[in-house]
Amino acid sequence: MFRVLLAMILCTGAMNAADIYVDAGSAGNDANPGTIGSPKKTLAAALTVAANGDTVILRGGNYAGDVEVSKDNITIQSFSGEWAVVSTSHTSSSNSQCVWITGASCTLKDLEISGGYYYCIKIEGTTGHVIEDCRVHGSGRDCFKLVPHSDNTTVRRCEVYDSGLRDSSNAEGIDNVNSDNMHVHDCYFHDIATNGVYAKGGAVGCLIERNLITDCGTGGIFLGFQTDSIYMNNAGFDNNPSYYENIDGTVRNNIVVNTVYAGIGLCSAQNPKVYNNTLINVATGGMSGLHFHPRDGDNDLNPPCTNVDIRNNLVYMNQGTRPLMNVRTGVNSSSQTYNTLDTSNFTMDFNFYYRSGGSVVFRNDQTGQTNLSFSAWATAMGTDANSYEQDPDVNLTSYHLNGSSPCINKGASVSVSDDYDGNTRSGTLDVGADETGGTALQTPPAAGTIGTGNGAGPAPTPPNAPTALQVTATGTLGADLSWTDNSSNETGFRIERKPAGGSYATVTTTGSNTTTFGDSGLTNGQDYTYRVIATNTAGDSSPSNEVTITGTSTPTAPGAPTGCSATALGGLSIQVSWNDTSSNEDGFTLERKDSGGSFAVIATLAANATGHADTGLVDGVTYTYRVMATNTVGNSAFSNEASATASQAAPVSGSGGGGGGGGGCSAKEGKCLAALWLLFMACAVLTTQNRRRA
């Protein structure tokens, strides 16, 4: 009996989580069970039926965002080798975010996520999330928003860009408010309206490392900023009575380039560690390269940065007057001045400072000293005994050290084991994000790379070219196009047309998995040549074959439907689907035969129909279907034939034209199994208790 129970436990446990497949193309239908052979069509529908622990797998294509991930341990990812885009408007206030995560321990991977009136991705105070190998861009404000207690979130190997398209006044790459243990690494941030990344509001234990951050309208990285006290020191969650903005944060091995304000800033930060970063052309419009900023808290609790450790950093300032470092002061609501840096335990050493075409200057508002030279700063602060004001000989294109750089082997021994490129550091450390002698990543990353390229999978490639393009003049000064889609990673198709003697121009762009298009507005007697090109974020395919037709107003018969498929739905019904390749049909005729029988008409359907549910069938009988388009001129050829076996029980994938293959349990079956498992475990517990009583 024990062996039987053990087998039941192992089998049932393995079947708890389900894979739910989604296809934005013609194969998808939200009435489908969500198997690989019978996928759902929308991400929203898949998330509605998903249970804790399920994986939602998106075929290549475009999906509507503004979705909530409310279950725990949900993974959303692109199908292997394909690329799914989840997007929503950044101008419509009804779409606050593209993806809203309210469940715990969720994963987003291999996706492109764009839009959202406020945020591309918002995490609503739940923990344990991973966002990896994603492109996140085009937000109304912040690309990422972590509200308080969205702890243990990891963002890795992502490209984050174009924040603040609607409101650029407060639009970070990542805005972390009081969320602990955030880890951001190997990401590429660029074209950010305000700050690349900040962790504020009392965030504890955040690690920001090996990122490339360029072209920010405010700063690169901040540990702490200015947070309303209502979001800090919350009972039951926090132990931060002093209202530090950041606690135990670490910034290391980052390259920060072209910021209007600070390259790296600290604000009411307790125990911050800033190691081995490279800052180039930062603070071009305000603040300083390295910066201490006032909190100006609404509760007048403004603790200074304390136990600060800044070592092994390279700061290269272009010509200008901004200080390399500024220790600011603040003014509270009683007009009292407060300090931003506790100098009693302040470590700042083994750094390289340089200004192109001039000398670096330092400023300390706490002592009233401005325009301090490097030597005067070091003397006044008692720091930087092993730092240098010297040209670091850094490559200003790749941001890596040249072989003759004086930064080589000039660093202190700190808790940094690798460099920006992921190469191991050994011996005496180099200063800056790069340790010479290893394999350097391309900076900026090559087109198609997601993140910095460190540890990421292979870069996306352009899609394969469409083939077998067919074009038919409709007789209503239009043309019907159909082609074969040879890729699984396209995001769409571009239809191009040229008149005789002219040049190609784009007629339209379609979504992914499209294989037909109807053109209109042609000129009678004019020759037109068509071609189709598949596209994705990595580039364009080669063009398809070319086809030339003559625009005509003489009616013609419609083209034959393609891609006919049949899927048993259970309940003695079968769903038949097809592609409508014509724009001039009046309707469709659907025929069916059973085993050994002859085809007979079972339905006459309206124009533009692409499916029909056949009901009232006989259990266990296999049915075969075909469909043709009709109009007043005549009938098209029949489509391919597709078969499925009717069943009263659970759905079974059908065969023919794209309907076959694949199995596995559906999302609904997964839930049923989970319920059976709970019932089984309850019975097991009762049995054990009865044995103990006996």
C-alpha positions, 0 to 999 in steps of 0.5 A: 500500500505504501508503494501505491501511495508513494506513486500517487504522490509522485505522479500527482505532485508532478502534474500540479503545475501546468503549461498554458500556451498562447498564440496571438496568430490564427491558431489561438482562440480563448475558447481553446484549452491552452495546450501547445496544439490548441493554444489560447489567444490572449495573455489575459485569458491565460492568466485568468485560468492559470493556477499557482505555479503555472507557466504561460508560454507565449508564441512569437507575436504581439499581445495586449498588456494591461494585465494582472498577474495575481497568482503565485509562482507564475512564469510568463515567457516566450516560446523557446526561440521565439519573441513575444511582445506585450504592450499597451498605450502609455497615453491612456489613463485606463492602462496604468501599467502594462504588467501588474504583479500582485502575486508572489514569486513570479517570473517574466523572461524573454519578453518585450514589455512596453507602455503603461500610463505610469509603469511598464511593470509594477510590483505591488508589495509582493516578494520573490520576483525575477525579471530576466532577459527582457526589454522594458521600455516606453513607459508613461513614467517609470519603467519599473515601479516597486512599491513598499515591501516588494522585497527580493526582486531580481532584475537581470540581463534586461534592456531598459529604456525610453522612460517618461514618454508621457511625463518626464518629470519623475520617470526612473528606469527602476523606482524602488521605494522601501523594497529590500534585497533588490538585485539589479545586474547585467542590465543596459539602461539608456535614454532614461528621463530621470534616474537610471536606478534608485533604491530609496524609502528605507530599502535594505540590502540592495545590490546594483552591479555590472550595469551600463547606464547611459544618457539619463536626464537626472542621475545614474544610480542613487542609494536613497532619495527623497521619500514621503515618510508615510512609505517608510518605517512601517510597523510590522515591516521595517525597523528604521526609526531614524528614517534612513533612505537606504541601508546597507546598499552596494553599488559596484562594477557599473559604468555610468555615462552621460548624466545631467546630474550625479553619476552616483548619489547618496542620500541619507544612506547608512553603510553604503558601499561604492566600489569599482565604478566607472563614471564618464561625462557625468554631472554635465548640468548640475550636482557633482560626479559623486554626490551627497544629497539632502533628504528634506524629509517631511517629518524633519528626520534627515539622518546624514550618510554614515559609515560611507565607503567609496573606493576604487572608482574612476571619475572622468569629467569633461570640461566644465565647472561642476565639482567632482564631489559635492557634500550638500547641506539641507534645510528643515522646516524650521529653517535649520541647516543639517548635514548630509555626511557624517565624516567620523567614519568616512572612507574614500580612497584608491580612486582616480579623478580627472577633468578633461582640459582642466583641474578637478574641484571639490565642494563641501557645503558643510564646512563652507569650502568651495572649489577645493583642489584635490590636494586641499580636499584630501587634506581637509577631509583626511581621505584619498591618501591613495587616490590620484588626480590623473588621466586614467587612460580609459577608452572613451568609446568602450569605457574600458581601460587601455593597456597603459592605464595608470589605474591598473593594479592601483585598487584597494582590496574590497569585496569585489570578485569580478568586473563589469564584463564578468571576468574574475578579478585577482591580485591587486585590483584595477580601479574602475569597472574594468579589470584588464586582461579579460574578455571585454563586452561590447559597449554599447552592446551590439544590436539585438543584445539584451542587457549588457551581454554578460551571461545572456542567451544568444542574441535574437536573429532576424526572422526567415523570409516568407515564401510562396507568396500568391497574389490574386486580383479580386476584380474590385480593384483589389488584391488578395495576398497569401504567403507561407510564414517560415519563422517563429520569431517575427513580430510582424510582416511588412507588405510592399507594393510597387507600380510598373516602373516605380519603387517599392513602398510600404502598404501596411504592416501586420502582426505576427503569424499573419499569412494573408492580406487584402489590398484595395484602391488599385487602378484598373489596368495598372500592373502592381508587384508585391513582396512581403518581409518578416520583421522583428527587433533584430532586423528584417528578413529577406523579401519573399518572391515577387508577384505581379498582377493587374488591377481589374474591376472584373469580378473573380472567384475568391481564393481558397482558404488555407490552414484548416484545422480541427480540434476536439473540444469535449462534450461531443463537439469539434472546433474547425478553423481556417485562414480567410485568404480572400477579401471578395468572398460572399461566404464559406461552405463547410463540408464534413464526412465521417469514417468511410463516408462522403463529404456533405455540407454542414454549414454555410457561413458569412464572409470573413468567417474563420471558424465553426463549432460542430456539435452533436457528434457521436463519441469515438467517431473521427470526422474530416472537414474541408471548406471553400469560399464562394461568391457570385462568380464561383467557388474557390478550391477546397482547403486542406482536409483536417480531422478530429475524433469526437469525445465526451471526455477531455479535449484531444488535439486534432490533426491536419493543417496546423491542428495536430501535435502536442498534448499535455494537460490543459490548464483546467485539467491541472486545476482538477488534478490539484483538487484531487491531490488535496482530497487525496492528502486529506484522506491520507492524513485521516488514515494516519490519525485513525491508525494512531488512535488504534 
